[in-house]
Amino acid sequence: MKTLRLQRDPDGLFLWHPDYAPWIVGRRSLEANPNDRAFFDPNTGEIVWSSRDGMKDYEMDELAARHLVGELVEMPQCESEREVEDWFLERGFKVEWI
């Protein structure tokens, strides 16, 4: 089983993936942009971030295509760390909190 290293931000509202810039992979927050979405590539363990504010149309189209063919799984908004751990565990990844 692969291990995915995640960390909490200081205020505890978001869960971040430290290797891919500050991308949300967990909880809801008033600070979150509703247009932003996180996707997970189960083949590589990569978290891919989608943001209308920061991506060009062709980049958004590429993400949409990868999602349609099943290459990427959209990540849900979780209410607890346990939900995050369970979601990744179902996909063959153990979460290590750092």
C-alpha positions as CSV (number, residue, x, y, z in Angstrom):
1,M,0.0,0.0,0.0
2,K,1.3,3.4,-0.9
3,T,1.6,6.2,1.6
4,L,0.4,9.8,0.9
5,R,1.8,12.5,3.1
6,L,-0.7,15.2,4.0
7,Q,-0.4,18.1,6.4
8,R,-2.9,20.4,8.2
9,D,-2.7,24.1,7.8
10,P,-2.3,26.1,11.0
11,D,-6.0,27.0,11.4
12,G,-7.1,23.4,10.8
13,L,-9.6,24.3,8.1
14,F,-7.8,22.8,5.1
15,L,-5.8,19.7,4.5
16,W,-2.8,20.3,2.2
17,H,-0.6,18.1,0.1
18,P,2.9,19.5,0.8
19,D,4.5,18.5,-2.5
20,Y,2.0,20.2,-4.8
21,A,1.7,23.8,-3.5
22,P,-1.2,24.7,-1.2
23,W,-4.0,22.6,-2.7
24,I,-7.1,21.8,-0.6
25,V,-7.9,18.2,-0.3
26,G,-10.3,18.2,2.6
27,R,-12.6,20.3,4.7
28,R,-14.9,23.1,3.8
29,S,-14.1,26.6,4.8
30,L,-15.5,30.1,4.2
31,E,-12.1,30.9,2.7
32,A,-12.5,28.2,0.0
33,N,-13.2,29.2,-3.6
34,P,-16.3,27.4,-4.7
35,N,-14.9,27.2,-8.3
36,D,-11.9,25.2,-7.1
37,R,-11.9,21.4,-7.3
38,A,-9.4,18.8,-6.4
39,F,-8.8,15.6,-8.3
40,F,-6.8,12.5,-7.4
41,D,-4.8,10.4,-9.8
42,P,-4.8,6.9,-8.2
43,N,-2.1,5.7,-10.6
44,T,0.5,8.2,-9.5
45,G,-0.8,9.4,-6.1
46,E,-0.9,12.9,-7.5
47,I,-3.4,15.5,-6.4
48,V,-4.4,17.8,-9.2
49,W,-6.0,21.1,-8.6
50,S,-8.5,22.8,-10.8
51,S,-9.1,26.5,-10.5
52,R,-11.0,28.8,-12.9
53,D,-9.0,31.7,-11.4
54,G,-5.6,30.3,-12.2
55,M,-5.9,28.0,-15.2
56,K,-6.2,28.5,-18.9
57,D,-9.1,27.1,-20.8
58,Y,-7.0,24.4,-22.4
59,E,-5.7,23.3,-19.0
60,M,-9.3,23.0,-17.7
61,D,-10.3,21.0,-20.8
62,E,-7.4,18.6,-20.3
63,L,-8.4,18.0,-16.7
64,A,-12.0,17.5,-17.7
65,A,-10.9,14.9,-20.4
66,R,-8.8,13.0,-17.8
67,H,-11.7,13.0,-15.4
68,L,-14.1,11.7,-18.1
69,V,-11.9,8.8,-19.1
70,G,-11.5,7.8,-15.4
71,E,-7.9,8.8,-15.1
72,L,-8.8,11.3,-12.3
73,V,-11.2,10.9,-9.4
74,E,-12.8,14.1,-8.0
75,M,-12.1,14.5,-4.4
76,P,-15.0,15.1,-2.0
77,Q,-15.1,17.7,0.7
78,C,-14.6,15.8,3.9
79,E,-15.7,16.9,7.3
80,S,-13.0,15.1,9.3
81,E,-9.5,13.7,9.0
82,R,-11.0,10.2,9.4
83,E,-13.2,10.7,6.3
84,V,-10.1,11.7,4.3
85,E,-8.2,8.7,5.5
86,D,-11.1,6.4,4.6
87,W,-11.5,7.9,1.2
88,F,-7.8,7.4,0.4
89,L,-7.8,3.9,1.9
90,E,-10.5,2.8,-0.5
91,R,-8.2,3.8,-3.3
92,G,-5.2,1.9,-1.9
93,F,-3.4,4.8,-0.1
94,K,-2.5,5.2,3.5
95,V,-2.4,8.8,4.9
96,E,0.5,9.9,6.9
97,W,-0.1,13.2,8.7
98,I,3.0,15.4,8.9
